[in-house]
Every structure is written in structure tokens, then in C-alpha cells.
């Protein structure tokens, strides 16, 4: 099973874990690390390494962070081991639910693909959706499930795969 470590600002990771466990059920091999203002990087890195070790059964580990270019994200990058410990920034609930449902059956690369796809798929601006979706219609699921989102009145561009660091934190 792919292990997961959530390293986020404050207690965001703990809240996300609580919600995913409410939705999907208990999650084993999932740890959280809260990065607070007063924390020192020198003490956080050993804690992150310990968490990675605890969730790793040999299948690989995903370290999920909240904001690319932030302290949690930069810290996560220091423990990356290509092909074994990988990092995804921009954690959200659809991503975590997808991982909770698939990480026992998929390899690390498969989990990365499914998580990033789910994380992007459920981002939608109400002003870009058909009116029937705003009335609680079931078509919203179909619209969001469309790989091209072609049924939208105004096509929504897919998010850029790589966001320049300066833009990511401004």
C-alpha cells in the first residue's frame, strides 16, 4: 500500500485526514505533520523522515503538501527519492479520497496520476457551469467527468502542469 504523509501549514493536514476518514473510512499508513510559525526546519526534517519511514511498507510514499513553494513543500522536496518517495503540492479532498480508494491497488506512479487528475477534475467556477448544475442537477457530475469539459458554455482551460515559483506564492 502506498503510504501518505500530509505536511501542511497549521492543522490543515489533520483536518483533511479527519474528513477523508469520515468519507472513506479509517486510513492506515497515513501521517500528518503540522508546520507552525515557530517551527524550525532543522527539527521538522527529522519528523518528516520519521513519518515517511512509518508509512512505508516498501511500496512507496506520497508526501502531500498544501502550497508549492511554501515551507512544507520545500521541506518535502528534501526527502524526495525518485520512484520511491514522491511529492504532490496542492492537496485537496478529491485527491485524498481518490488516493484512499486506490492506493492499496496502484503503484506509486499510478497513484500520482490518479491523485493529480482527481485534484484538478473537481475544481470548477460556478460561473462557468451550465445553469442546471447550479440547481443541484445531476448533470454536474457528467460535466465534471467529461475529459474535455466540452459541454461547458465557455471552455475551461486545464491548469498548467508547472506553475513558476514566483506566481505560485504571489
Residue pairs with C-beta under 8 A, 6 or more apart in sequence:
1 28
1 29
1 57
1 59
1 103
1 104
2 29
2 59
2 60
2 61
2 62
2 99
2 103
2 104
2 106
2 107
2 108
2 111
3 29
3 30
3 31
3 52
3 54
3 55
3 56
3 57
3 59
3 60
3 61
3 62
4 27
4 29
4 30
4 31
4 55
4 61
4 62
4 63
4 64
4 96
4 99
4 103
5 30
5 31
5 32
5 33
5 48
5 51
5 52
5 55
5 61
5 62
5 63
5 64
5 76
6 12
6 13
6 14
6 16
6 17
6 30
6 31
6 32
6 33
6 64
6 65
6 91
7 13
7 32
7 33
7 35
7 48
7 51
7 63
7 64
7 65
7 72
7 75
7 76
8 16
8 32
8 33
8 34
8 35
8 65
8 66
8 72
8 91
9 34
9 35
9 66
9 67
9 70
9 71
9 72
10 34
10 35
10 36
11 34
12 34
12 66
13 32
13 33
13 34
13 64
13 66
13 91
14 32
14 34
16 32
16 91
16 93
16 96
17 27
17 30
17 32
17 96
19 93
20 27
20 93
20 96
20 97
20 100
21 27
23 93
23 97
23 100
24 97
24 100
24 101
25 100
27 100
29 54
29 55
29 56
29 57
30 55
31 51
31 54
31 55
33 44
33 47
33 48
33 51
33 72
35 44
35 71
35 72
35 75
41 71
41 75
44 75
45 75
45 78
45 79
48 63
48 75
48 76
48 79
49 79
52 61
52 63
52 79
52 85
55 61
56 85
59 107
59 108
60 83
60 84
60 85
60 86
60 107
60 108
60 111
61 84
61 85
61 86
61 108
62 86
62 87
62 88
62 99
62 103
62 108
62 111
62 112
62 115
63 76
63 79
63 80
63 85
63 86
63 87
63 88
64 87
64 88
64 89
64 91
64 95
64 96
64 115
65 72
65 73
65 76
65 87
65 88
65 89
65 90
65 91
66 72
66 73
66 89
66 90
66 91
67 73
67 89
67 90
67 168
67 169
68 89
68 90
68 163
68 165
68 168
68 169
69 89
69 165
69 168
69 169
70 169
73 87
73 89
76 87
76 89
77 87
79 85
80 86
80 87
83 108
84 108
86 108
86 112
88 95
88 112
88 115
88 116
88 119
90 119
91 119
92 119
92 122
92 123
94 118
94 119
94 121
94 122
95 115
95 116
95 118
95 119
97 118
98 114
98 115
98 117
98 118
98 119
99 111
99 114
99 115
102 110
102 111
102 114
103 111
106 114
120 158
120 159
121 144
121 145
122 144
123 159
124 144
124 156
125 156
126 134
128 152
128 153
128 154
128 156
129 140
129 143
129 152
130 139
130 143
130 151
130 152
130 153
132 139
133 139
133 140
133 143
142 151
143 149
143 151
143 152
149 155
149 156
